[in-house]
């Protein structure tokens, strides 16, 4: 469903037809980078950061905070409350770094796609291929974190399986957003603004405290942010809190994915004048 929606959006925005085989070729050339040892270290650095936050805040701050009440009347440990939010954050960071920063390097420094576009590959194929590869990186982060959550008893195995497609959707949404960032950035210095935005989302998306504690005006703003929708979706699934808001989260993230891919495809088409 998500693939159909985002594909239709990109086609309407650019007039180009997506060919999955060509998009797959774009993703495949990214996989070839895994043969180099440096890329594995890059992946590892993104894996350990949320783990440090989980232990430092979940155990350290959690000992002072105590149990956290949920909307259904249950209480959970602070570690259980924070873990799904860090899962969403980890997926966001992996997807944006891959689709944003690394894609920008390929466009500006490596000028990789100037040559690629001399082949039948179109900007839509490139955007979708890069989105698929960013999802791979975000998924690696997410799966490792989910396995750790199950091992620590922070969620049930079946809930973790149910959270997997939701995590993929979060990766799709932020991967598409990262593609837009890559087409908007002018120099590497612009990434400072992206980092500030990521930090703000990380701190103010209901990650560490319940959104009910925010003032009304701040709560409304937070509910409009993409990371909050991802946090709410994953927290609801991993803690066993089904509700209509989860459907709103899914609709928001699907719409963001479609809009991001369409905008990135259009901007790439203009950039390369094809």
C-alpha positions in Angstrom: 0.0 0.0 0.0 2.7 2.4 1.0 4.7 1.7 -2.2 1.6 2.3 -4.4 0.9 5.6 -2.7 4.4 7.0 -2.9 4.9 5.8 -6.4 1.7 7.4 -7.6 2.7 10.7 -5.9 6.2 10.7 -7.6 4.7 10.0 -11.0 2.1 12.8 -10.8 4.8 15.2 -9.6 7.3 14.6 -12.3 5.5 12.9 -15.1 8.2 10.2 -15.0 7.3 6.5 -14.7 9.0 4.5 -12.0 10.7 1.3 -13.0 11.5 -0.8 -10.0 14.3 -2.7 -11.8 16.2 0.5 -12.3 15.4 1.8 -8.8 16.7 -1.6 -7.6 19.9 -1.1 -9.5 20.4 2.3 -7.7 19.9 0.5 -4.3 22.2 -2.3 -5.4 25.2 0.0 -6.0 24.7 1.3 -2.5 24.9 -2.3 -1.1 28.3 -2.6 -2.8 29.7 -0.1 -0.3 29.2 -2.6 2.4 32.3 -4.4 1.1 34.4 -1.6 2.6 35.1 -1.8 6.3 34.6 1.9 6.8 30.9 1.7 6.1 30.4 -1.0 8.8 31.9 1.3 11.3 29.5 4.0 10.2 26.6 1.7 10.8 27.9 0.7 14.2 28.2 4.3 15.4 24.5 4.8 14.7 23.6 1.6 16.5 25.3 2.3 19.8 24.0 5.8 20.4 20.3 4.9 21.2 21.6 2.0 23.4 23.6 4.5 25.5 20.5 6.7 25.8 18.4 3.7 26.8 20.8 2.6 29.6 21.6 6.1 30.8 18.1 7.5 30.9 16.1 4.3 31.4 18.1 3.1 34.3 19.5 6.3 35.6 16.6 8.8 35.3 14.1 5.9 35.5 15.2 5.2 39.0 14.1 8.7 40.1 11.0 8.9 37.9 9.4 5.6 38.9 6.5 4.0 37.0 4.8 5.9 34.2 1.0 5.8 34.0 -0.6 5.0 30.6 -3.9 6.1 29.1 -5.5 2.7 29.8 -4.8 2.9 33.5 -1.8 0.6 33.5 1.7 1.7 34.7 4.9 0.7 33.1 8.6 1.2 34.0 10.3 4.3 32.7 12.6 2.0 30.7 9.6 0.5 28.9 8.2 3.9 28.2 11.4 5.3 26.7 12.5 2.3 24.7 9.9 2.6 21.8 10.6 6.3 21.5 14.3 5.6 21.1 13.5 2.9 18.5 11.7 5.6 16.5 14.5 8.0 17.0 17.1 5.4 15.9 15.2 4.7 12.7 14.8 8.4 12.0 18.5 9.1 12.4 19.6 6.1 10.2 17.2 7.1 7.4 17.9 10.8 7.4 21.7 10.3 7.6 21.6 7.9 4.6 19.0 9.6 2.5 20.1 13.1 3.4 23.8 13.5 4.1 25.1 10.5 2.1 22.8 11.3 -0.9 24.0 14.9 -0.8 27.6 13.7 -1.0 26.8 11.6 -4.0 25.1 14.6 -5.7 27.6 17.3 -4.9 31.0 15.8 -4.1 31.0 12.5 -6.1 28.7 13.8 -8.9 27.6 10.2 -9.2 24.2 10.8 -10.7 25.4 13.1 -13.5 26.8 10.0 -15.1 23.9 7.7 -14.0 21.4 10.0 -15.7 23.1 9.4 -19.0 21.6 5.9 -18.8 17.8 5.2 -18.9 17.7 5.7 -15.1 15.4 8.7 -14.3 15.3 11.0 -11.2 12.2 9.1 -10.0 14.2 5.8 -10.1 17.1 7.5 -8.2 14.8 8.9 -5.6 13.1 5.6 -5.0 16.3 3.6 -5.0 17.9 5.9 -2.5 14.8 5.7 -0.4 14.9 2.0 -0.4 18.6 2.0 0.7 17.9 4.5 3.5 15.2 2.1 4.6 17.7 -0.7 4.8 19.9 1.3 7.1 17.0 2.4 9.3 15.8 -1.2 9.4 19.1 -2.5 10.5 19.1 0.0 13.4 15.5 -0.8 14.3 15.7 -4.6 14.2 18.8 -4.6 16.4 17.0 -2.4 18.9 13.8 -4.5 18.8 15.7 -7.6 19.5 17.4 -5.9 22.5 14.0 -4.7 23.8 12.6 -8.3 23.6 15.7 -9.6 25.3 15.4 -7.1 28.2 11.7 -7.9 28.6 10.6 -4.4 27.5 8.1 -5.7 25.0 6.6 -9.1 24.0 7.9 -11.0 21.0 4.6 -10.8 19.2 4.4 -7.1 19.9 7.9 -6.7 18.5 6.9 -8.5 15.3 3.8 -6.2 15.0 6.1 -3.2 15.5 8.4 -4.2 12.6 6.2 -2.9 9.7 5.4 0.2 11.7 9.2 0.8 12.1 9.6 0.3 8.3 6.9 3.0 7.8 8.8 5.4 10.1 11.9 4.7 8.0 10.1 5.3 4.8 8.8 8.7 6.0 12.1 10.0 7.3 14.0 8.6 4.3 11.7 10.6 2.0 12.2 13.6 4.2 16.0 13.1 4.0 15.8 13.0 0.2 14.2 16.4 0.2 16.9 17.7 2.6 19.6 16.5 0.2 18.1 18.4 -2.7 17.7 21.6 -0.6 21.1 21.7 1.0 23.7 23.9 -0.7 26.8 23.1 1.3 27.8 20.8 4.1 27.4 23.7 6.5 23.6 23.5 5.9 23.6 20.1 7.7 24.0 22.0 10.9 20.4 23.1 10.5 19.3 19.5 9.9 21.1 18.4 13.0 19.4 21.1 15.1 16.0 20.0 13.7 16.8 16.4 14.6 17.8 17.3 18.1 14.6 19.3 18.6 12.5 16.5 17.4 14.4 14.0 19.6 13.9 16.1 22.7 10.3 17.4 22.2 8.4 14.5 20.6 7.1 12.9 23.7 10.3 10.9 23.8 11.1 11.2 27.5 7.9 12.5 29.0 4.2 11.9 28.3 2.8 14.5 25.9 0.0 15.2 28.4 2.5 17.1 30.5 3.0 19.7 27.8 1.0 23.0 27.8 -1.9 22.8 25.3 -0.3 25.0 22.6 3.0 23.1 22.8 1.1 19.7 22.7 -0.7 20.8 19.5 2.6 21.7 17.9 4.3 18.4 19.0 1.4 16.3 17.6 2.1 17.8 14.1 5.7 16.6 14.1 6.7 13.4 12.2 8.8 11.9 15.0 5.9 12.2 17.5 3.7 10.3 15.1 6.4 7.6 14.9 6.9 7.5 18.7 3.1 7.3 19.3 2.7 4.5 16.7 5.6 2.4 18.1 4.8 3.0 21.7 1.2 2.0 21.2 2.1 -1.2 19.5 5.0 -2.3 21.8 3.0 -1.5 25.0 -0.2 -3.0 23.7 -2.3 0.2 23.4 -4.4 -0.1 20.3 -6.6 2.9 19.4 -7.8 5.1 16.6 -4.8 7.4 17.0 -2.5 4.7 15.6 -4.5 4.9 12.3 -3.9 8.7 12.4 -0.2 8.0 12.9 -0.1 5.6 9.9 -2.0 8.0 7.6 0.3 10.9 8.6 3.5 8.9 7.9 2.2 7.5 4.5 1.3 11.1 3.4 4.7 12.4 4.5 6.4 9.6 2.5 4.4 10.3 -0.6 4.9 14.0 -0.4 8.6 13.7 0.3 9.3 11.3 -2.6 7.3 13.4 -5.0 9.0 16.7 -4.0 12.5 15.1 -4.1 11.8 13.6 -7.5 10.7 16.9 -8.9 13.6 18.8 -7.5 16.0 16.2 -8.8 14.4 16.5 -12.3 14.9 20.3 -12.2 18.5 20.0 -10.8 19.7 17.7 -13.6 17.4 19.3 -16.2 16.4 16.0 -17.7 
